[in-house]
Amino acid sequence: MRIIRLLLLALLPLLAAAQTGDLPRSTPAAEGISTQAVVRFIDSLLVVPRTHVHHVMVLRHGRVVAEVHPAPFRAQDSHTLYSCSKTFVSLAVGKAIDENRLRLTDRVAAFFPDRLPDTIAANLAAMTVRDLLVMASGITPDWEMRNSHPDWIATWLAKPAKEPGKDFAYDSMSTFLLSAIVQRVTGMTTLQYLQSRFFDAMHITQAEWEESPDGINTGGWGLRVQAETLAKLGLLINGRGKWQGRQLVSEQWIEQATAKQIECAPSTTPPTDGNQGYCYQMWRSKWPGSIRADGALAQYVVMVPEEDLVVVINSLSHRGHDQLACIWNYLMPGLSATALAPEPRWQKRLDRLCATAELPAPKGRKKGSAEKSYTIEAAGQKPLTLTMGADGTVTLLHDGYSLPLAHKQWAYATTPVAPPYNVLAMNRFGGLTSPYTTAGIYAWPSATRFEADVHWVNWVSHRHYSVELRPDHTAHVTITDNLGSKPSCDYEGNY
């Protein structure tokens, strides 16, 4: 008995830290969704071109009815959210307003007297918190500014501004300013404030957020959480700010934050998901009554409150709107107001799909088990070394990475070296302390050609290596990042 108690005590920290599997599980039919529709929805997602699906969760009536994490991705892996982060800032702003720390009508300039230009133009003086929330600051977006200026607030406030509150212009720096305002009025970073007001109550223990050079959460991008955390966000919003009987943010704020606040693009027939209007750091979608948190490379939390439905998608995709169309075309027609009869055949297929889904990988031989190493060098390029292990594994050394690769299975490893990332902001990765996890796989499609895929599974990035080793000791190397249409690196070398 004493040994059992000691084992339980040893496990307590792990149990407290665990946050996957928190939400109740059910089946689609029990929650009024056709199981066949769920299968077709997931199948359709997995074949969208130029797309790697990392995590999908479907929830109805507060229960997870389907989830798939295609290998090498796993439920416990965090994911960077890009602009999905913005919706969490909206919650923080709403809570600060609930606590009378902030008002929608507060003037932005008043929060930063130490960062203002010498001459304050009338439009800058008139800009309000609400203007930032609806992306109508009046300042023309400058996506390069954060890459070269260490003081983002002063640099942004010094830019010329048109009349605020009038014209929508999507700008992550508007959300960064909101994050900075939350930090000024609460004395906590936005992440710390969310942790104390939301995350602790919702059992969200695994969250990190990138920071600006002066220690402010980036707001408009950079939050890193698990897919189940996004599911909880969707449930909180569908529940009008209430979590397990506790009102975490006012119902009034959720009503405002999810309502169309400003036109964001000209209307069309048929409508698109990009022109239904912008809310407070969320978007309206084309399905009636639906809203979404939305991030680059297709990070989505889609909420349909009237149907009590939440869909979470994390992916690396250049066809995000095709993914949203999969929800409307395949999943929504399968919803019912009442429970449906079980569909054993389709449920078995769904279970198998969720258990065995895997991202594409190179096909080919292992090429023996002899220990051998190839180092490819070329002028102006970093050396690339392939070391063959006696057990058939390969270690790829390149650009500071040491990447273990296996044949016909994924080899996992942790690294402190940051992954490839298309956000070039100064201090990028600042505020992130967890190591990065890679998963690598390789094959020899021919006697001379080596191919490998590497995913940073607790981030978002992907890199494909293709190496042609010719008998004359010349080599051709092609490296493609994040399913790009063109290689990020393509050169001839010698080995």
Number of C-alpha atoms within 10 A of each C-alpha: 6 7 8 9 10 11 11 12 11 11 11 12 10 10 10 10 12 15 19 15 11 13 15 10 15 16 20 29 23 16 21 21 25 26 29 19 20 25 21 18 21 26 16 17 22 18 12 17 13 14 21 25 26 28 23 24 21 22 28 24 16 22 20 23 22 23 24 24 23 22 20 22 25 16 19 18 22 25 25 26 30 22 25 27 25 30 25 24 27 23 26 24 28 25 22 20 17 16 12 10 14 18 16 15 12 14 17 23 19 13 16 16 10 10 16 18 15 7 8 13 13 11 16 24 14 17 25 21 22 21 23 27 26 29 28 25 31 22 24 15 17 12 13 11 16 22 14 11 15 16 15 21 21 16 15 23 19 18 15 13 18 18 15 21 21 15 18 20 17 18 19 22 25 27 26 24 26 27 25 23 23 27 20 16 14 15 11 15 22 27 25 17 19 19 18 12 17 23 20 11 13 18 17 21 16 17 18 21 25 23 24 23 19 11 14 24 29 30 31 26 25 26 26 24 23 24 29 24 24 25 25 23 25 27 26 21 24 24 18 20 21 17 19 10 8 9 14 20 25 16 16 12 21 21 14 13 23 23 18 19 18 18 16 22 14 10 13 9 5 6 13 15 17 16 17 24 23 27 25 27 28 26 26 25 23 19 17 10 14 20 29 26 25 23 22 18 20 26 30 25 27 25 27 21 18 10 17 16 22 29 25 25 26 26 24 21 23 20 14 22 13 16 26 20 18 18 21 15 15 19 22 19 12 18 22 14 9 11 15 16 13 15 15 11 10 16 20 11 15 22 14 11 17 17 14 11 18 18 16 10 19 18 16 17 15 18 16 11 13 11 13 11 15 15 16 22 19 17 10 7 14 13 16 20 18 19 16 21 16 12 11 15 19 28 18 22 17 14 11 12 16 16 21 23 26 21 22 16 14 21 19 19 16 16 16 11 13 16 20 14 14 9 15 13 19 18 16 19 19 18 19 17 11 14 13 19 20 27 24 29 25 29 22 20 15 13 12 13 17 22 22 23 22 24 24 25 23 26 21 25 21 23 19 21 18 19 21 18 20 14 8 8 11 15 21 17 22 17 19 18 19 23 18 14 10 11 15 13 12 14 14 16 18 16 17
